Amino acid sequence: MITRKNLNDRQRRLLGLLTTSFERQPTLDKTTGAVFYPQLRADVVAAGATEGDFECLTEHLIGLIVEHTGSLLTSDAKKAQLDLISSHFAFRNFGVRVEASVLVAVDFADPPTTH
């Protein structure tokens, strides 16, 4: 899991940008998420994110969905958002483990191979 002490200043700044953008979203559903996540990815790339940053950024974004949406999103709606994060932000598959509404682990699939 992400710990602030393991992050450099650039990563802390990117997480701040991601968090602020997320918190400014009035609602997240399949339609708004499909627009929001690609734009968020473009914004963090424009702010200096590299491919190597996306596991950390994705893990943080998953945590925001799992831990901070509370009763605003149903379990099915949270799953839909995680699917959108996978396909529209991370461009990777992942699995999550949640216990008592707390994100415990994120397991990323291997990144796609480029030839």
VEXDOLUM-288779 format. One record per residue: residue in one letter; residue number from 0; x, y, z of N, C-alpha, C in turn. Coordinates in nm, 2 decimals, decimal comma, always signed. Example, Ala and Ser with C-alpha at 12.3 -4.5 7.8 and 13.67 -1.06 7.14 Angstrom:
2
("A" 0 (+1,32 -0,57 +0,78) (+1,23 -0,45 +0,78) (+1,32 -0,33 +0,78))
("S" 1 (+1,28 -0,22 +0,71) (+1,37 -0,11 +0,71) (+1,29 +0,00 +0,79))
end
This chain:
115
("M" 0 (+0,08 -0,12 +0,00) (+0,00 +0,00 +0,00) (+0,09 +0,13 +0,00))
("I" 1 (+0,03 +0,23 -0,04) (+0,10 +0,36 -0,05) (+0,13 +0,42 +0,09))
("T" 2 (+0,26 +0,45 +0,11) (+0,29 +0,53 +0,23) (+0,36 +0,65 +0,18))
("R" 3 (+0,32 +0,76 +0,24) (+0,38 +0,89 +0,20) (+0,53 +0,90 +0,21))
("K" 4 (+0,59 +0,83 +0,30) (+0,74 +0,83 +0,32) (+0,81 +0,77 +0,20))
("N" 5 (+0,74 +0,68 +0,13) (+0,80 +0,61 +0,01) (+0,78 +0,69 -0,12))
("L" 6 (+0,72 +0,81 -0,11) (+0,70 +0,89 -0,23) (+0,80 +1,00 -0,24))
("N" 7 (+0,83 +1,04 -0,37) (+0,91 +1,16 -0,39) (+0,82 +1,28 -0,40))
("D" 8 (+0,88 +1,40 -0,41) (+0,80 +1,52 -0,42) (+0,71 +1,52 -0,54))
("R" 9 (+0,76 +1,47 -0,65) (+0,67 +1,47 -0,77) (+0,55 +1,38 -0,76))
("Q" 10 (+0,58 +1,26 -0,70) (+0,46 +1,17 -0,68) (+0,36 +1,22 -0,58))
("R" 11 (+0,41 +1,29 -0,47) (+0,32 +1,36 -0,38) (+0,23 +1,46 -0,45))
("R" 12 (+0,30 +1,54 -0,54) (+0,22 +1,64 -0,61) (+0,12 +1,58 -0,70))
("L" 13 (+0,16 +1,47 -0,77) (+0,06 +1,40 -0,86) (-0,05 +1,34 -0,78))
("L" 14 (-0,03 +1,28 -0,67) (-0,14 +1,23 -0,59) (-0,23 +1,34 -0,54))
("G" 15 (-0,17 +1,46 -0,51) (-0,25 +1,57 -0,47) (-0,34 +1,62 -0,58))
("L" 16 (-0,29 +1,62 -0,70) (-0,37 +1,66 -0,82) (-0,48 +1,56 -0,84))
("L" 17 (-0,45 +1,43 -0,84) (-0,54 +1,33 -0,85) (-0,66 +1,34 -0,75))
("T" 18 (-0,62 +1,35 -0,62) (-0,72 +1,36 -0,52) (-0,81 +1,49 -0,53))
("T" 19 (-0,75 +1,60 -0,56) (-0,83 +1,72 -0,58) (-0,92 +1,71 -0,70))
("S" 20 (-0,88 +1,65 -0,81) (-0,97 +1,63 -0,92) (-1,08 +1,53 -0,89))
("F" 21 (-1,05 +1,43 -0,82) (-1,15 +1,33 -0,77) (-1,26 +1,40 -0,68))
("E" 22 (-1,21 +1,47 -0,59) (-1,30 +1,54 -0,49) (-1,39 +1,64 -0,56))
("R" 23 (-1,35 +1,70 -0,67) (-1,43 +1,80 -0,74) (-1,54 +1,74 -0,82))
("Q" 24 (-1,53 +1,61 -0,84) (-1,64 +1,54 -0,92) (-1,77 +1,54 -0,84))
("P" 25 (-1,88 +1,60 -0,89) (-2,00 +1,60 -0,81) (-2,06 +1,46 -0,80))
("T" 26 (-2,06 +1,38 -0,91) (-2,11 +1,24 -0,90) (-2,02 +1,16 -0,99))
("L" 27 (-2,01 +1,03 -0,96) (-1,95 +0,94 -1,05) (-2,04 +0,82 -1,09))
("D" 28 (-2,07 +0,81 -1,21) (-2,15 +0,69 -1,26) (-2,08 +0,64 -1,38))
("K" 29 (-2,13 +0,55 -1,45) (-2,06 +0,49 -1,57) (-2,04 +0,60 -1,68))
("T" 30 (-2,13 +0,69 -1,70) (-2,12 +0,79 -1,80) (-2,01 +0,89 -1,76))
("T" 31 (-2,02 +0,95 -1,64) (-1,93 +1,05 -1,60) (-1,79 +0,99 -1,58))
("G" 32 (-1,78 +0,87 -1,53) (-1,65 +0,80 -1,51) (-1,58 +0,78 -1,64))
("A" 33 (-1,66 +0,74 -1,75) (-1,60 +0,71 -1,88) (-1,53 +0,84 -1,94))
("V" 34 (-1,58 +0,96 -1,90) (-1,52 +1,08 -1,94) (-1,41 +1,13 -1,84))
("F" 35 (-1,44 +1,11 -1,71) (-1,35 +1,16 -1,61) (-1,21 +1,09 -1,61))
("Y" 36 (-1,21 +0,96 -1,61) (-1,08 +0,89 -1,60) (-0,98 +0,92 -1,71))
("P" 37 (-1,02 +0,92 -1,84) (-0,93 +0,95 -1,94) (-0,87 +1,10 -1,93))
("Q" 38 (-0,96 +1,19 -1,89) (-0,92 +1,33 -1,87) (-0,82 +1,33 -1,75))
("L" 39 (-0,85 +1,26 -1,64) (-0,76 +1,26 -1,53) (-0,63 +1,20 -1,57))
("R" 40 (-0,62 +1,10 -1,65) (-0,50 +1,04 -1,69) (-0,42 +1,15 -1,77))
("A" 41 (-0,49 +1,22 -1,87) (-0,42 +1,32 -1,94) (-0,37 +1,43 -1,85))
("D" 42 (-0,44 +1,47 -1,75) (-0,40 +1,57 -1,66) (-0,28 +1,54 -1,58))
("V" 43 (-0,27 +1,41 -1,53) (-0,15 +1,37 -1,45) (-0,03 +1,35 -1,54))
("V" 44 (-0,05 +1,31 -1,67) (+0,06 +1,30 -1,76) (+0,11 +1,44 -1,79))
("A" 45 (+0,02 +1,53 -1,82) (+0,06 +1,67 -1,84) (+0,13 +1,73 -1,72))
("A" 46 (+0,10 +1,68 -1,60) (+0,17 +1,73 -1,48) (+0,30 +1,66 -1,45))
("G" 47 (+0,34 +1,56 -1,54) (+0,47 +1,50 -1,53) (+0,46 +1,35 -1,49))
("A" 48 (+0,35 +1,29 -1,49) (+0,34 +1,14 -1,46) (+0,40 +1,06 -1,57))
("T" 49 (+0,47 +0,96 -1,53) (+0,53 +0,86 -1,63) (+0,46 +0,73 -1,61))
("E" 50 (+0,48 +0,64 -1,70) (+0,42 +0,50 -1,69) (+0,45 +0,44 -1,56))
("G" 51 (+0,57 +0,47 -1,51) (+0,61 +0,41 -1,38) (+0,53 +0,46 -1,26))
("D" 52 (+0,46 +0,57 -1,28) (+0,39 +0,63 -1,17) (+0,25 +0,57 -1,16))
("F" 53 (+0,20 +0,50 -1,26) (+0,06 +0,47 -1,27) (+0,01 +0,36 -1,17))
("E" 54 (+0,10 +0,27 -1,13) (+0,06 +0,18 -1,02) (+0,03 +0,25 -0,90))
("C" 55 (+0,11 +0,35 -0,86) (+0,09 +0,43 -0,74) (-0,04 +0,51 -0,75))
("L" 56 (-0,05 +0,58 -0,86) (-0,17 +0,66 -0,89) (-0,30 +0,58 -0,89))
("T" 57 (-0,29 +0,46 -0,96) (-0,41 +0,38 -0,97) (-0,45 +0,33 -0,83))
("E" 58 (-0,35 +0,28 -0,75) (-0,38 +0,23 -0,62) (-0,45 +0,34 -0,54))
("H" 59 (-0,40 +0,46 -0,55) (-0,46 +0,57 -0,47) (-0,60 +0,60 -0,52))
("L" 60 (-0,62 +0,60 -0,65) (-0,76 +0,62 -0,70) (-0,85 +0,51 -0,66))
("I" 61 (-0,81 +0,38 -0,66) (-0,89 +0,27 -0,61) (-0,92 +0,30 -0,46))
("G" 62 (-0,83 +0,34 -0,39) (-0,85 +0,37 -0,24) (-0,96 +0,47 -0,23))
("L" 63 (-0,96 +0,58 -0,31) (-1,06 +0,68 -0,30) (-1,20 +0,62 -0,33))
("I" 64 (-1,21 +0,54 -0,43) (-1,34 +0,48 -0,46) (-1,38 +0,39 -0,34))
("V" 65 (-1,29 +0,30 -0,30) (-1,33 +0,20 -0,20) (-1,36 +0,26 -0,06))
("E" 66 (-1,27 +0,35 -0,02) (-1,28 +0,40 +0,12) (-1,35 +0,53 +0,14))
("H" 67 (-1,36 +0,61 +0,03) (-1,41 +0,75 +0,05) (-1,54 +0,78 -0,01))
("T" 68 (-1,60 +0,68 -0,08) (-1,73 +0,71 -0,14) (-1,84 +0,66 -0,05))
("G" 69 (-1,81 +0,58 +0,05) (-1,90 +0,54 +0,15) (-2,03 +0,49 +0,09))
("S" 70 (-2,14 +0,55 +0,14) (-2,27 +0,51 +0,10) (-2,32 +0,58 -0,03))
("L" 71 (-2,23 +0,67 -0,08) (-2,26 +0,74 -0,21) (-2,27 +0,64 -0,33))
("L" 72 (-2,19 +0,54 -0,32) (-2,19 +0,44 -0,43) (-2,23 +0,30 -0,37))
("T" 73 (-2,31 +0,23 -0,44) (-2,34 +0,09 -0,41) (-2,22 +0,00 -0,44))
("S" 74 (-2,22 -0,12 -0,39) (-2,12 -0,21 -0,43) (-2,10 -0,23 -0,58))
("D" 75 (-2,22 -0,24 -0,65) (-2,21 -0,26 -0,79) (-2,16 -0,13 -0,86))
("A" 76 (-2,19 -0,02 -0,81) (-2,14 +0,11 -0,86) (-1,99 +0,12 -0,84))
("K" 77 (-1,95 +0,08 -0,72) (-1,80 +0,08 -0,70) (-1,73 -0,01 -0,79))
("K" 78 (-1,78 -0,13 -0,82) (-1,72 -0,23 -0,91) (-1,72 -0,17 -1,05))
("A" 79 (-1,83 -0,10 -1,09) (-1,83 -0,03 -1,22) (-1,72 +0,07 -1,23))
("Q" 80 (-1,70 +0,15 -1,12) (-1,59 +0,25 -1,13) (-1,46 +0,19 -1,13))
("L" 81 (-1,44 +0,08 -1,06) (-1,31 +0,01 -1,07) (-1,28 -0,05 -1,21))
("D" 82 (-1,39 -0,10 -1,27) (-1,37 -0,14 -1,41) (-1,33 -0,03 -1,50))
("L" 83 (-1,39 +0,09 -1,48) (-1,36 +0,21 -1,56) (-1,22 +0,25 -1,54))
("I" 84 (-1,17 +0,25 -1,41) (-1,04 +0,29 -1,38) (-0,94 +0,19 -1,45))
("S" 85 (-0,97 +0,06 -1,45) (-0,89 -0,03 -1,52) (-0,88 +0,00 -1,67))
("S" 86 (-0,99 +0,02 -1,73) (-0,99 +0,04 -1,88) (-0,97 +0,18 -1,93))
("H" 87 (-0,99 +0,28 -1,85) (-0,98 +0,42 -1,89) (-0,87 +0,50 -1,83))
("F" 88 (-0,81 +0,45 -1,72) (-0,71 +0,52 -1,65) (-0,58 +0,44 -1,64))
("A" 89 (-0,59 +0,33 -1,59) (-0,47 +0,24 -1,56) (-0,42 +0,17 -1,69))
("F" 90 (-0,52 +0,14 -1,78) (-0,49 +0,05 -1,89) (-0,43 -0,08 -1,85))
("R" 91 (-0,47 -0,13 -1,74) (-0,43 -0,26 -1,68) (-0,54 -0,32 -1,60))
("N" 92 (-0,54 -0,45 -1,60) (-0,63 -0,52 -1,51) (-0,57 -0,53 -1,37))
("F" 93 (-0,65 -0,54 -1,27) (-0,61 -0,55 -1,13) (-0,72 -0,62 -1,05))
("G" 94 (-0,67 -0,67 -0,94) (-0,77 -0,73 -0,84) (-0,75 -0,65 -0,71))
("V" 95 (-0,86 -0,64 -0,64) (-0,85 -0,57 -0,51) (-0,90 -0,65 -0,40))
("R" 96 (-0,84 -0,63 -0,28) (-0,89 -0,70 -0,16) (-0,93 -0,59 -0,06))
("V" 97 (-1,06 -0,60 -0,02) (-1,11 -0,51 +0,08) (-1,16 -0,58 +0,20))
("E" 98 (-1,13 -0,53 +0,31) (-1,18 -0,58 +0,44) (-1,24 -0,47 +0,52))
("A" 99 (-1,36 -0,49 +0,56) (-1,43 -0,39 +0,64) (-1,42 -0,25 +0,58))
("S" 100 (-1,45 -0,24 +0,45) (-1,45 -0,11 +0,38) (-1,31 -0,05 +0,37))
("V" 101 (-1,21 -0,12 +0,39) (-1,07 -0,07 +0,38) (-1,00 -0,14 +0,28))
("L" 102 (-0,93 -0,07 +0,19) (-0,85 -0,13 +0,08) (-0,73 -0,20 +0,15))
("V" 103 (-0,71 -0,33 +0,13) (-0,60 -0,40 +0,19) (-0,49 -0,43 +0,09))
("A" 104 (-0,53 -0,46 -0,03) (-0,43 -0,49 -0,13) (-0,48 -0,47 -0,28))
("V" 105 (-0,39 -0,43 -0,36) (-0,42 -0,42 -0,51) (-0,31 -0,51 -0,58))
("D" 106 (-0,36 -0,60 -0,66) (-0,27 -0,69 -0,73) (-0,29 -0,66 -0,88))
("F" 107 (-0,18 -0,61 -0,94) (-0,18 -0,56 -1,08) (-0,14 -0,68 -1,17))
("A" 108 (-0,22 -0,70 -1,28) (-0,18 -0,79 -1,38) (-0,05 -0,73 -1,45))
("D" 109 (+0,02 -0,82 -1,52) (+0,14 -0,77 -1,59) (+0,09 -0,67 -1,69))
("P" 110 (+0,18 -0,57 -1,71) (+0,14 -0,47 -1,82) (+0,14 -0,53 -1,95))
("P" 111 (+0,06 -0,48 -2,04) (+0,06 -0,53 -2,18) (+0,20 -0,53 -2,24))
("T" 112 (+0,23 -0,63 -2,32) (+0,36 -0,64 -2,39) (+0,35 -0,56 -2,52))
("T" 113 (+0,45 -0,48 -2,55) (+0,45 -0,41 -2,67) (+0,56 -0,47 -2,76))
("H" 114 (+0,53 -0,48 -2,89) (+0,63 -0,54 -2,98) (+0,68 -0,44 -3,08))
end
